[in-house]
Amino acid sequence: MLDLTNVRSTLSEHYDLEPNADLAASMQDIYSKMDRVITPADWVTFAPYVKAINEVKAKRNAVILGHNYMTPEIFHGVSDFVGDSLQLAIKATEVEADVIVQCGVHFMAETSKILSPSKTVLMPDMEAGCSLAESITAEGVEEMRAKYPGAPVVSYVNTTAEVKAASDICCTSSNAVAIVNAMESDTVIMTPDQYLAQNVANESHKNVVYWPGSCIVHEQYTAKDLRDFREWNPGTRLIAHPECPPDVVAEADFSGSTSGILKYVHDEKPEKAMLITECSMASNIADELPEVDFVGPCNMCPYMKKITLEKVLYVLHTMENQVEVDPEMADKARLSVQRMIDLSRQLGI
């Protein structure tokens, strides 16, 4: 756990991080990507951190991976690559960087380390966990195998390294249906997201059995919420992530992964849209889609919000919070991820 008093003391000795209106004005090119959702006063505060981070990462030969659920000042201000967890981890393997800073949650940093074992992976806050990933262990996977002998285990990439290592293949929310359908067995075990599994089952010809995990953000939405909102705001396009319960997905106009949601909104450009997922998604695309009015409830992930500019700068400065994965476990986990990548390519998805 980071001692924020020490963090601030250390940073103040090496960087001028006082709010600076002149500096903020000189960084208008960055601010223009988020000025619809970040106030000028907040940007004056953020700008010194953004400048310092971008300078230090160049010295460290580092890249910053910003998940779609990061706040706009991280997503637009300092991230070199943005996207979902697997997109980011794969991208990191393609760049000549020595250091990866994972702006997301812990399992994402593990995935980056699994796919880039020779690189240093830094986590701005080691306590940025995930309710979904933490809902299952390798023992849970073995429990499911015992209940359904011979059934392959398809685990969501939103899992720890030990669960990936204990699984046969991974999947993402965008390729889950195709991966499950490609399994030879009539029965397929999915872990750990019960709602993703149920939504996959509704589109698959397989008997999908699942571990009862869920995401604390997406499980909060209800079908009644969507019906009520549609009544209060007719014409609003309702767009849900498949980690939401099936009755919520059924009420939505579209359901897809974070990348699928982004593509849908960019292609359709609805007058009004409610993104039924973590609310930073809407904030991060608001400026590039001024014609879309993003409305509706905002459910935030408390784990994602543990990642701040201050913590990013601190770990880059000190090189603390390095993420390690046992090499033997990493080899097994990498195999599950690589099987997914190879099968996806084979299937043309």
C-alpha positions, 0 to 999 in steps of 0.5 A, spaced: 500 500 500 502 506 498 503 511 503 500 518 500 504 522 505 511 519 503 508 519 495 507 527 496 513 528 499 518 524 494 514 528 488 515 535 491 522 534 492 523 532 484 517 536 481 514 542 481 507 540 481 503 546 483 497 548 479 500 552 473 495 556 469 500 558 464 503 551 463 495 548 462 494 553 457 501 551 453 498 544 453 491 546 450 493 540 444 492 535 450 486 538 453 482 539 447 481 531 447 477 532 454 475 539 455 468 537 454 468 533 461 474 536 465 473 543 467 479 548 466 480 549 473 481 541 474 486 542 468 490 547 471 491 542 477 492 536 472 497 539 467 503 539 471 503 532 473 501 530 465 508 534 463 512 530 468 509 523 467 510 524 459 517 527 461 519 521 465 516 516 461 521 518 455 527 517 460 525 510 462 523 508 455 516 506 458 509 506 455 503 507 459 497 502 457 490 506 459 484 502 460 478 504 457 475 505 464 481 510 466 479 517 468 480 522 462 486 525 464 490 519 464 486 516 458 488 522 454 493 525 458 499 520 459 497 514 455 500 511 449 495 506 448 488 505 450 483 500 449 481 493 453 485 489 457 487 484 452 488 489 446 493 493 451 497 487 453 498 485 446 500 492 444 505 492 449 509 486 446 509 490 439 513 496 442 520 497 444 519 499 451 523 497 457 517 499 462 510 498 462 505 502 466 499 498 467 493 504 468 488 499 470 487 493 475 492 488 477 490 482 473 491 486 467 498 488 469 499 480 470 497 479 463 502 484 460 507 481 464 505 474 462 505 476 455 512 481 456 516 477 461 522 481 459 519 487 461 518 491 467 511 492 469 509 497 474 502 498 477 501 505 480 496 502 486 497 494 488 490 495 491 487 496 484 484 489 484 477 486 481 471 483 484 470 479 478 478 476 478 478 475 485 471 471 485 475 465 483 481 461 484 485 455 481 481 451 486 475 453 483 477 451 476 478 444 479 472 444 482 468 446 476 472 440 472 470 435 477 463 437 476 463 437 469 468 431 467 471 432 460 468 439 459 473 444 457 474 451 461 474 457 458 476 463 462 475 470 461 481 474 460 479 478 467 482 473 471 488 472 475 494 468 472 493 462 476 486 462 473 489 463 466 494 457 468 489 452 470 484 453 464 484 450 457 483 457 453 481 464 455 476 469 451 474 476 451 467 479 451 468 480 444 470 473 442 467 469 447 461 466 443 466 464 437 471 461 442 465 457 446 462 454 439 469 452 437 470 447 443 469 440 441 465 438 447 457 439 448 458 442 455 463 448 456 465 451 463 466 458 463 469 462 469 468 467 472 463 471 470 456 468 470 452 474 466 457 473 460 456 466 460 449 466 460 449 471 455 454 467 451 449 461 452 443 465 449 447 465 443 451 459 443 449 452 441 453 449 447 451 447 454 454 453 458 455 452 465 459 457 469 462 459 476 457 464 479 462 471 479 460 478 477 463 485 476 460 490 482 459 495 476 455 491 471 451 487 476 448 494 479 444 495 473 437 492 472 432 491 466 427 496 470 432 501 470 433 501 463 425 501 462 424 506 466 430 510 463 427 509 456 420 512 458 423 518 461 428 519 455 425 516 449 430 516 443 436 514 447 440 509 445 441 504 450 448 500 450 450 494 454 456 491 456 455 483 456 458 483 463 451 485 465 445 481 467 441 477 461 435 481 462 439 488 462 442 486 455 435 484 453 433 491 454 438 494 451 439 496 443 446 493 443 450 489 447 458 489 446 465 489 449 468 495 450 471 495 443 464 493 440 461 499 444 466 504 442 465 502 435 458 502 435 457 509 438 462 511 432 458 508 427 451 510 429 452 516 432 446 516 436 443 523 438 443 520 445 446 514 448 447 511 455 453 506 456 451 501 461 458 500 463 463 503 467 462 511 466 469 513 464 467 510 458 463 515 456 467 521 458 473 518 454 469 519 448 465 525 449 470 530 446 471 526 439 463 525 439 460 532 440 454 530 436 452 525 441 449 527 448 451 521 453 446 521 458 444 516 464 447 513 470 454 513 472 456 507 476 464 507 477 469 502 479 472 503 485 478 499 483 480 503 477 479 509 480 485 508 485 489 509 479 491 517 479 496 521 476 500 522 482 501 514 483 503 514 476 508 519 476 511 516 483 512 509 480 515 511 474 520 516 478 521 510 484 520 504 479 516 501 485 510 496 485 513 491 480 509 486 478 512 479 478 508 472 475 511 465 477 515 463 471 512 456 471 505 459 472 506 464 467 508 459 461 501 456 463 497 462 463 501 464 456 499 458 453 491 459 455 492 466 452 495 464 446 490 459 444 485 464 444 489 469 440 491 463 435 483 460 435 481 467 434 485 468 428 483 461 425 476 463 426 477 470 422 475 474 428 
